[in-house]
């Protein structure tokens, strides 16, 4: 099966899981709830079939939430020193903008600041939104749920790299010096260049899908 068909298969599974989760949240009839649980199981089996991940693990990762299903929020910080952008080297050997899932007790700005500090040791101030993007339109997707990526332009305030459990080092890159091995599920070359455009055009509006 080609990649396009795999993506469509995953999209179907996500829709079925979302309907089932909403039904379990709002459905009152016992028999309807059984049907929604069955739909949830089918969605997990669909994902398992195309990923070779055991159905039980898929259920733990994909079907473990309650309430109406909504996308997860991922913040990415664009920190510049001069005309170069700060990237972090992940444990798997790829490079990315510092960032991560938005914690439930954080705002977009505070989460971007927190992630930079945790992954680089540097203090920053969040200045403005660069873009709000649906990652299915821009990134390699490897999660069976929706993700909204929010890019935040940040000003470097001070500090230097500190050892941590997520990244091994940091480095500064010019727009024409970006590394080949980017963590494209987190940020693509185009998204990093989008951040450079935002730096050069401080009056540019926030981009959004």
MOTA-V468804 format. One record per residue. N is the residue number from 1. SS is DSSP state (~ for helix, > for strand, _ for the rest). PHI is phi as a letter, one per 20 degrees, with the letter a starting at -180 (NA if undefined). NEAR is the number of other ideal C-beta (glycine too) atoms within 12 Angstrom. Layout:
[[N	SS	PHI	NEAR] [N	SS	PHI	NEAR]]
//
This chain:
[[1	_	NA	11] [2	_	f	9] [3	~	f	12] [4	~	f	10] [5	~	f	12] [6	~	g	20] [7	~	f	20] [8	~	f	17] [9	~	g	24] [10	~	f	31] [11	~	f	23] [12	~	f	22] [13	~	f	34] [14	~	f	31] [15	~	f	22] [16	~	f	30] [17	~	f	36] [18	~	f	29] [19	~	f	25] [20	~	f	35] [21	~	f	31] [22	~	f	23] [23	~	f	27] [24	~	f	30] [25	~	f	20] [26	~	d	17] [27	_	f	19] [28	_	d	11] [29	_	f	12] [30	~	f	11] [31	~	f	12] [32	~	f	19] [33	~	f	20] [34	~	f	16] [35	~	f	19] [36	~	f	29] [37	~	f	22] [38	~	f	20] [39	~	f	28] [40	~	f	35] [41	~	f	25] [42	~	f	26] [43	~	g	36] [44	~	f	33] [45	~	f	25] [46	~	f	31] [47	~	f	36] [48	~	f	26] [49	~	f	20] [50	~	e	25] [51	~	d	22] [52	_	m	10] [53	_	e	20] [54	_	g	16] [55	~	g	24] [56	~	f	16] [57	~	f	17] [58	~	g	31] [59	~	f	26] [60	~	f	16] [61	~	e	22] [62	~	d	34] [63	_	c	35] [64	_	d	19] [65	_	d	23] [66	_	c	16] [67	_	n	13] [68	_	f	15] [69	_	f	28] [70	_	c	16] [71	_	f	25] [72	>	e	24] [73	>	d	30] [74	>	c	39] [75	>	d	42] [76	>	c	50] [77	>	d	50] [78	>	d	43] [79	>	d	45] [80	>	d	30] [81	>	d	25] [82	_	m	14] [83	_	d	15] [84	>	d	23] [85	>	d	42] [86	>	e	40] [87	>	d	42] [88	>	d	42] [89	>	e	27] [90	>	f	29] [91	_	f	17] [92	_	e	16] [93	_	n	16] [94	_	d	23] [95	>	d	34] [96	>	b	44] [97	_	f	51] [98	_	f	44] [99	>	r	45] [100	>	r	34] [101	>	f	25] [102	_	f	27] [103	_	f	19] [104	_	f	10] [105	_	d	8] [106	_	c	21] [107	_	e	18] [108	~	g	31] [109	~	f	24] [110	~	f	22] [111	~	f	31] [112	~	f	42] [113	~	f	34] [114	~	f	29] [115	~	f	40] [116	~	f	44] [117	~	f	33] [118	~	f	28] [119	~	e	39] [120	~	c	40] [121	_	n	26] [122	>	d	32] [123	>	e	21] [124	>	c	36] [125	>	d	21] [126	>	f	33] [127	>	d	24] [128	>	a	27] [129	>	f	29] [130	>	e	41] [131	>	b	36] [132	>	c	27] [133	>	c	31] [134	>	e	21] [135	~	f	31] [136	~	f	24] [137	~	e	21] [138	_	c	29] [139	_	c	30] [140	_	f	20] [141	_	e	27] [142	_	c	20] [143	_	c	25] [144	_	e	38] [145	_	b	32] [146	_	f	26] [147	>	c	33] [148	>	d	27] [149	>	d	44] [150	>	d	41] [151	>	d	46] [152	>	c	39] [153	>	f	38] [154	>	c	41] [155	>	d	25] [156	>	f	30] [157	>	d	19] [158	>	q	15] [159	>	o	20] [160	_	b	16] [161	_	g	24] [162	_	c	20] [163	_	g	15] [164	_	b	23] [165	_	e	10] [166	_	d	28] [167	>	c	35] [168	>	d	22] [169	>	a	23] [170	>	c	33] [171	>	b	23] [172	>	d	24] [173	>	c	31] [174	_	f	20] [175	_	f	23] [176	_	e	13] [177	_	c	18] [178	_	f	27] [179	_	f	25] [180	_	f	12] [181	_	e	15] [182	>	e	28] [183	_	e	33] [184	_	f	25] [185	_	f	24] [186	_	e	38] [187	_	b	41] [188	_	e	29] [189	~	g	27] [190	~	f	21] [191	~	f	38] [192	~	f	39] [193	~	f	26] [194	~	g	32] [195	~	f	43] [196	~	f	29] [197	~	f	23] [198	~	f	30] [199	~	f	29] [200	~	f	17] [201	_	c	16] [202	_	f	14] [203	_	e	10] [204	_	f	18] [205	_	f	14] [206	_	f	20] [207	>	e	25] [208	>	b	17] [209	_	e	18]]
//
